[in-house]
Amino acid sequence: QVQLQESGPGLVKPSQTLSLTCTVSGGSITTNDYYWSWIRQPPGKGLEWIGVIVYSGNTAYSPSLKSRTSISRDSSKNQFTLQLSSVTPEDTAVYYCASGVGTWYSGGYDYWGQGTQVTVSS
């Protein structure tokens, strides 16, 4: 089975860039029809989709976050990364990486990481 593991700093200062890495095992991030997403859940709120990178390397982002978001991948390490710039305390959340098969815009998620808490604070 595909397994995903988030990693990165748990504390980020306002105005800095939040950087997280998702390490994938049990499958390749370049395998046809797979997509790889970042999703977050702020305290007391629902899940918020951040963006996706598909097997071909193409990306798409939430309109509300697009200007601050970049998702990339390192195929040699079987990893994909999230960079969210100019963070504020409103970006405090549990961040998840997740994966599915098919069309990302209509499909769900079959595999989830355990999530990692990121706090934005001085």
MARZASE-259263 format. One line per 10 residues: their letters; for each residue x negated, y negated, z negated of N, C-alpha, C. Coordinates in steps of 0.1 Angstrom, whole numbers. Atoms other than C-alpha are relative to their C-alpha. Example, Ala and Ser with C-alpha at 12.3 -4.5 7.8 and 13.67 -1.06 7.14 Angstrom:
<sites>
as> -9:12:0:-123:45:-78:-9:-12:0 ~ 9:11:0:-137:11:-71:8:-11:-8
</sites>
This chain:
<sites>
qvqlqesgpg> -8:12:0:0:0:0:-9:-13:0 ~ 7:13:0:-10:-36:5:1:-6:-14 ~ 1:7:12:-22:-53:-26:-6:-14:1 ~ 5:13:-1:-28:-90:-31:-4:-5:-14 ~ 5:5:12:-47:-108:-58:-4:-15:1 ~ 3:14:0:-48:-146:-64:-12:-3:-9 ~ 11:4:9:-79:-163:-78:-3:-15:3 ~ 4:14:-1:-91:-198:-84:2:-7:-14 ~ 0:7:13:-93:-225:-111:15:-1:-5 ~ -13:2:7:-64:-227:-136:3:-14:-3
lvkpsqtlsl> -1:14:4:-69:-264:-143:-6:-9:11 ~ 4:10:-10:-71:-292:-117:3:-14:-4 ~ -3:14:4:-74:-329:-123:8:-7:11 ~ -7:7:-10:-50:-353:-106:-9:-7:10 ~ 7:5:-12:-61:-365:-72:-10:9:6 ~ 9:-10:-5:-83:-335:-67:7:10:9 ~ -5:-10:-9:-78:-306:-43:1:14:-7 ~ -3:-14:5:-62:-273:-55:-5:10:10 ~ 5:-10:-9:-80:-244:-40:2:14:-6 ~ -3:-13:4:-68:-208:-43:-4:10:11
tctvsggsit> 3:-11:-10:-79:-175:-26:9:12:-3 ~ -7:-13:1:-58:-144:-20:-8:11:7 ~ 8:-12:-5:-78:-112:-16:10:11:2 ~ -9:-10:-5:-60:-85:3:-7:13:1 ~ 5:-13:-1:-66:-48:0:11:9:5 ~ -9:-9:-5:-49:-18:16:6:-4:14 ~ -5:5:-13:-43:-37:49:-8:-12:4 ~ 8:11:-6:-59:-62:72:9:-12:3 ~ -8:12:-3:-48:-98:75:1:-3:15 ~ -2:2:-15:-52:-95:113:8:11:6
tndyywswir> -9:-10:-6:-29:-65:117:12:-6:6 ~ -12:5:-7:-2:-71:142:13:0:-8 ~ -13:2:6:31:-84:129:0:-3:-15 ~ 1:4:14:19:-92:94:-1:-15:-2 ~ 2:14:3:23:-127:79:-3:-1:-15 ~ 6:2:13:7:-141:48:3:-14:-5 ~ -6:12:4:23:-168:27:-5:-4:-14 ~ 1:5:13:18:-190:-3:13:-6:-5 ~ -12:4:6:47:-196:-26:-2:-4:-15 ~ 2:5:14:50:-215:-60:13:-1:-7
qppgkglewi> -11:2:9:73:-218:-89:-4:-9:-11 ~ 3:9:11:71:-249:-111:8:4:-12 ~ -8:-4:12:83:-246:-147:14:-4:1 ~ -15:3:0:121:-244:-149:6:-1:13 ~ -5:1:-14:125:-244:-111:-1:13:7 ~ 0:-11:-9:130:-220:-83:-13:2:8 ~ 12:-2:-9:105:-206:-58:0:-10:11 ~ 1:10:-11:92:-230:-33:-11:6:10 ~ 9:-4:-10:76:-219:0:-9:-11:4 ~ 10:9:-4:44:-236:8:-4:1:14
gvivysgnta> 5:-2:-14:32:-222:41:-4:14:3 ~ 3:-13:-5:21:-192:61:-11:0:10 ~ 9:-2:-11:-7:-179:82:4:14:5 ~ -4:-13:-6:3:-151:106:-12:8:5 ~ 11:-9:-3:-18:-122:119:-9:-6:11 ~ 8:6:-11:-29:-143:150:-8:-12:-5 ~ 7:11:5:-42:-171:128:9:-13:1 ~ -9:12:-1:-13:-196:136:5:-2:-14 ~ -5:4:13:0:-215:106:13:-9:1 ~ -12:9:1:32:-233:95:1:-4:-15
yspslksrts> -1:5:14:39:-254:64:13:-6:-3 ~ -11:7:4:67:-268:44:-1:-14:4 ~ 1:14:-4:76:-302:57:-3:-9:-11 ~ 2:9:12:75:-317:22:-15:1:-4 ~ 14:-1:5:39:-305:17:-10:0:12 ~ 9:-2:-11:25:-303:52:-12:-10:1 ~ 10:10:-1:5:-335:50:-12:3:-10 ~ 10:-2:10:-14:-322:20:-5:15:0 ~ 2:-15:1:-16:-284:28:-9:5:12 ~ 7:-7:-11:-41:-263:47:-2:15:-5
isrdssknqf> 2:-14:2:-41:-225:49:-9:5:10 ~ 10:-5:-9:-70:-207:64:-3:15:-4 ~ 3:-14:3:-85:-172:65:-14:3:3 ~ 14:-6:-3:-118:-153:64:2:15:2 ~ -3:-14:-4:-112:-121:83:-11:10:-5 ~ 11:-9:4:-146:-107:73:1:4:-15 ~ -2:-3:14:-136:-109:36:14:5:-3 ~ -14:-4:2:-99:-100:42:7:-9:-10 ~ -6:10:9:-89:-132:24:6:-11:7 ~ -6:13:-5:-67:-162:30:1:-10:-12
tlqlssvtpe> 2:10:10:-69:-195:12:10:-11:1 ~ -9:11:1:-47:-224:1:-8:-12:-5 ~ 5:13:5:-59:-260:-2:11:-10:0 ~ -10:10:2:-35:-286:-16:-7:-12:-5 ~ 8:12:3:-50:-321:-17:9:-9:-8 ~ -6:11:7:-42:-351:-38:11:4:-10 ~ -9:-6:9:-25:-331:-65:5:-10:-11 ~ -5:7:11:-3:-346:-92:6:10:-10 ~ -6:-10:10:13:-330:-124:12:7:6 ~ -11:-7:-6:43:-322:-102:-4:13:8
dtavyycasg> 5:-12:-7:21:-296:-85:-3:12:-10 ~ 2:-11:10:18:-276:-118:10:11:3 ~ -8:-11:-3:32:-242:-111:-7:13:-1 ~ 6:-13:-2:26:-205:-109:0:2:15 ~ 2:-1:-15:12:-199:-74:-1:15:3 ~ 0:-14:-4:18:-166:-56:-5:1:15 ~ 1:-4:-14:5:-151:-24:9:12:3 ~ -10:-10:-3:29:-128:-6:-1:4:15 ~ 1:-4:-13:31:-108:26:13:7:5 ~ -11:-7:-6:57:-94:50:-3:4:14
vgtwysggyd> 2:-5:-14:61:-78:84:12:-5:8 ~ -10:4:-10:79:-92:114:-1:-15:2 ~ -1:14:-3:90:-128:120:0:-7:-14 ~ 2:6:13:79:-150:91:12:-9:-3 ~ -11:10:2:108:-175:96:13:6:-3 ~ -13:-7:3:135:-149:91:-2:12:-10 ~ 3:-12:9:118:-121:71:-2:-3:-14 ~ 2:1:14:113:-115:35:-15:4:-3 ~ 13:-4:5:83:-104:14:0:13:-6 ~ 1:-13:5:73:-69:8:-10:2:-10
ywgqgtqvtv> 11:-1:10:42:-75:-12:-3:-13:-6 ~ 3:12:8:34:-100:-39:-12:2:-9 ~ 10:0:11:4:-109:-60:7:-3:-13 ~ -6:2:13:9:-112:-97:2:-15:-4 ~ -1:14:3:7:-150:-96:-11:-5:-9 ~ 10:6:8:-17:-174:-111:5:-14:-4 ~ -4:13:5:-9:-204:-133:-11:-11:4 ~ 8:11:-3:-23:-237:-121:6:-13:-6 ~ -5:12:7:-20:-268:-143:-8:-12:5 ~ 7:12:-4:-27:-303:-130:1:-10:-12
ss> 1:9:12:-38:-325:-159:-13:-6:-2 ~ 13:7:3:-64:-350:-170:-7:6:-12
</sites>
